[in-house]
Amino acid sequence: MVVGQHTVIRTAERDDARFLRAAYLGPVPRASLLDARKEPVQPTRDELEELLGSKENARGLFYAVEDRDGGVAGFCGLRGVNQEALFAEVFFLFLSPEMEAGEGGCEAVRFVLGQAFDRLHLAKVTILALDIETGLSALLSKTGFVCEGAQRQAVYMRGGWHDVQTWTCFRGDAVVSDNLQGERHALQD
């Protein structure tokens, strides 16, 4: 568990499935919730509980972000870690625009970048964002990510076509918070 000024970040647990399901059912489509073919999915709560109990989660790569009152405010983490290529995909799912736009969102991004660059010694991370995820795009921009381009009208969701943007952050460009660095290794143990 890592305690920041605005959030508590901990390894996600099976009991968090109902909050993760809320992200899938939420009003805003999110690129992080698309499957490998870039298609929307609607997993059941049981499927999400299984995911949260999986080996990748046990390796400490899937985190729940709590607000300071102890409520689950979102999720973040790494997936597809390739140690040889020094690369991974990151994801951020916030349950409220306020968390995404505020310092809590920044803390979550800084934490994940610290995990990627300090703990795993990766050189680069990427994330996909839909064109309508403007809050996420703003958050990525202010924490060291650069938009590398977009696939135009690549995803059809909820009655409309959406562009998919690719955002990249290299080790030297990451904005990592000093106040989380000393506590970040507690999650490894």
Secondary structure by P-SEA (a helix, b strand, c coil): ccccccbbbccccccaaaaaaaaaacccccccccccccbbbbbcaaaaaaaaaccccccccbbbbbcccccccccccccccccccccbbbbbbbccaaaaacaaaaaaaaaaaaaacccccccbbbbbbcccaaaaaaaaaaaccccccccccccccccbbbbbbbbbbcccccccccccccccccccc
